[in-house]
Amino acid sequence: MKAYAAQKSISAERDRLISEHVDIARRISMRMARRCPDWIAREDLVSAAMLGLIEAAERYDASRNEPFLSFAEKRIRGAVLDELRRGDIMPRRARQMARKIGATIQELERTTGSATDEAVAAKLGVSVEEYKNDLEQLVHVTVGALELGDESSALATETHSPETEAARLEAMRRVRTALPKLDQRDLLVLGLYYNEELTYSEIAQVLSVTTSRVCQLHGRAIARLRTEIESATAAPVAA
């Protein structure tokens, strides 16, 4: 009888945590959805967030003295990112495109000191219009594959083990090391989008450019950042 009562109490506490944080889970999923292209179903992301919330409520241990909200947010974000990955949000062609564009920008800046759209397009052997279209497509498939603010959550969906924490810190170190190598406009676009969470339209007003141009600049910044991170990862460690 006591075991039944204890189990009933646990179930009641779980249900309370879920019901009190449903709106928060929805807000998190919709905030992340703002960074996704229109063809990604918002209801799928909301459903993933709810599953993350339920899992958080079931696994939460109050004796660890961690606030439930903090514990749940990591699970919710991780669940949404997992849903994005299951949807193959970054297919192989897009990864190759990101590496190629990023490497070309990197090479032009190293050899000529400048990497204009025209110069990059010429180096890639495509028209400027094709290059800009590729940049826009790159943004559309990058969500979840490279989340500056959410990368640590993606790495922490299972446990706070020493190995997971080490991987999280290493991932963030790579991002921090790569960021200073970007030009100021790239940094501004990434900062406004990921840190300030402005929409493309709002960023366009800040930069006095079109919304389409902001999308292109975002794609360029992502390609360059990915290349810098991969270059740093591949570089030999000094003795």
C-alpha positions in Angstrom: 0.0 0.0 0.0 2.8 2.4 0.9 4.6 1.6 -2.4 1.4 2.3 -4.3 1.0 5.6 -2.5 4.6 6.6 -3.2 4.2 5.8 -6.9 1.0 7.8 -7.0 2.8 10.7 -5.5 5.6 10.5 -8.0 3.1 10.4 -10.9 1.2 13.4 -9.5 4.5 15.4 -9.2 5.4 14.5 -12.8 2.0 15.5 -14.1 2.3 18.8 -12.2 5.7 19.6 -13.7 4.5 18.9 -17.2 1.3 20.9 -16.9 3.1 23.9 -15.4 5.8 24.0 -18.1 3.8 23.2 -21.3 3.8 26.9 -22.4 7.5 27.2 -21.8 8.1 24.1 -24.0 6.0 25.5 -26.7 7.8 28.9 -26.6 11.2 27.2 -26.8 10.1 25.1 -29.8 8.6 28.2 -31.6 11.7 30.3 -30.9 13.8 27.6 -32.5 11.3 27.3 -35.4 12.0 30.9 -36.3 15.4 29.7 -37.5 13.9 27.0 -39.7 12.6 27.3 -43.3 8.9 27.2 -43.9 8.8 23.6 -45.1 9.6 22.3 -41.7 6.4 21.6 -39.9 6.1 23.7 -36.7 3.8 21.1 -35.1 6.5 18.5 -35.4 8.9 20.7 -33.4 6.3 21.5 -30.8 5.6 17.7 -30.5 9.3 17.0 -30.0 9.5 19.8 -27.4 6.6 18.2 -25.5 8.3 14.8 -25.6 11.4 16.5 -24.2 9.3 18.0 -21.4 7.8 14.7 -20.5 11.2 13.0 -20.4 12.5 15.8 -18.2 9.6 15.4 -15.8 10.2 11.6 -15.6 13.9 11.9 -15.1 14.1 14.9 -12.8 15.7 14.3 -9.5 15.0 17.2 -7.0 17.7 15.9 -4.7 20.4 17.2 -7.1 19.4 20.7 -6.3 19.1 21.7 -10.0 15.9 23.8 -10.8 13.5 21.9 -12.9 13.2 24.7 -15.4 17.0 24.6 -16.1 17.0 20.8 -16.4 13.9 20.8 -18.6 15.1 23.5 -21.0 18.2 21.4 -21.9 16.0 18.3 -22.6 13.5 20.3 -24.6 16.1 22.0 -26.8 17.9 18.7 -27.3 14.6 16.9 -28.3 13.9 19.6 -30.9 17.4 19.4 -32.3 17.1 15.6 -32.5 13.9 16.0 -34.5 15.7 18.4 -36.9 18.5 15.9 -37.4 16.1 13.0 -38.0 14.6 15.1 -40.8 18.1 15.2 -42.5 18.3 18.9 -42.2 21.8 19.0 -43.5 22.1 16.5 -46.4 25.5 15.5 -47.9 25.2 17.9 -50.9 24.6 20.9 -48.5 27.6 19.9 -46.4 29.8 19.7 -49.5 28.4 23.1 -50.6 29.2 24.7 -47.2 32.8 23.4 -47.2 33.4 24.5 -50.8 32.0 28.0 -50.4 33.8 28.5 -47.0 37.1 27.2 -48.4 36.8 29.5 -51.5 36.1 32.5 -49.3 39.0 31.6 -47.1 41.4 31.2 -50.0 40.3 34.5 -51.7 40.7 36.4 -48.4 44.2 34.9 -47.9 45.4 35.6 -51.4 43.6 38.8 -52.4 42.5 40.2 -49.1 38.8 40.3 -50.3 36.1 37.8 -51.2 33.3 39.7 -52.9 30.3 37.8 -54.2 31.5 38.2 -57.8 35.0 36.9 -56.9 33.7 33.9 -55.1 31.2 33.1 -57.9 33.9 33.3 -60.5 36.2 31.1 -58.4 33.4 28.5 -58.1 32.6 28.7 -61.8 29.0 29.8 -61.4 27.1 33.0 -61.9 26.6 35.4 -59.1 22.9 34.6 -59.1 23.6 30.9 -58.7 26.1 31.6 -55.9 23.5 33.7 -54.0 20.9 31.0 -54.5 23.3 28.5 -53.0 23.9 30.7 -50.0 20.1 31.0 -49.4 19.7 27.2 -49.7 22.7 26.7 -47.3 20.9 28.7 -44.6 17.7 26.6 -45.1 19.6 23.3 -44.4 21.9 24.5 -41.7 19.5 24.7 -38.8 20.3 22.0 -36.2 23.6 21.2 -37.9 25.3 24.3 -36.5 23.5 26.1 -33.7 25.8 28.6 -32.0 23.6 29.0 -29.0 22.2 25.5 -28.8 25.2 23.3 -29.6 25.8 22.6 -25.9 22.2 21.4 -25.5 22.5 19.1 -28.5 25.5 17.4 -26.8 23.7 17.1 -23.5 20.5 15.2 -24.3 21.4 12.1 -22.4 23.5 12.9 -19.3 25.9 15.4 -17.7 28.7 12.9 -17.7 32.4 14.1 -17.7 32.7 12.9 -21.3 29.6 14.9 -22.4 30.7 18.0 -20.6 34.2 17.7 -22.2 32.7 17.4 -25.6 30.4 20.4 -25.0 33.3 22.5 -23.8 35.4 21.5 -26.8 32.7 22.3 -29.3 32.2 25.8 -27.8 35.9 26.3 -27.7 36.1 25.6 -31.4 33.3 28.1 -32.1 34.9 30.8 -30.0 38.3 30.2 -31.7 36.8 30.5 -35.2 34.6 33.5 -34.6 37.4 36.2 -34.5 38.5 35.0 -37.9 35.3 36.2 -39.5 34.9 39.7 -40.8 32.9 42.2 -38.8 29.8 42.0 -41.0 29.6 38.2 -40.6 30.0 38.5 -36.9 27.2 41.2 -36.8 24.8 39.0 -38.8 25.5 35.9 -36.6 25.2 38.0 -33.4 21.9 39.7 -34.4 20.4 36.4 -35.5 21.6 33.9 -32.8 22.2 36.1 -29.8 19.6 38.9 -30.3 17.2 36.6 -32.1 16.2 39.2 -34.6 14.3 38.1 -37.7 15.8 38.6 -41.2 13.5 41.6 -41.7 14.7 43.2 -38.5 18.4 42.6 -39.4 17.7 44.0 -42.9 16.6 47.2 -41.2 19.7 47.4 -39.1 22.0 46.8 -42.1 20.0 48.8 -44.6 19.8 45.9 -47.0 17.1 43.6 -48.4 15.8 40.6 -46.4 17.1 38.4 -49.2 20.5 39.9 -48.8 20.5 39.1 -45.1 19.7 35.5 -45.9 22.7 35.4 -48.3 25.0 37.0 -45.7 23.9 34.5 -43.1 24.6 31.6 -45.4 28.1 33.1 -46.2 28.8 33.5 -42.5 27.8 29.9 -41.7 29.9 28.5 -44.6 32.9 30.5 -43.4 32.5 29.6 -39.8 32.1 25.9 -40.6 35.3 26.0 -42.7 37.2 27.8 -39.9 36.0 25.2 -37.3 36.9 22.3 -39.6 40.3 23.8 -40.4 41.1 24.2 -36.7 40.0 20.7 -36.0 42.2 19.2 -38.8 45.3 21.3 -37.9 48.1 19.4 -36.1 48.6 20.2 -32.5 52.0 21.9 -31.8 54.4 20.0 -29.8 
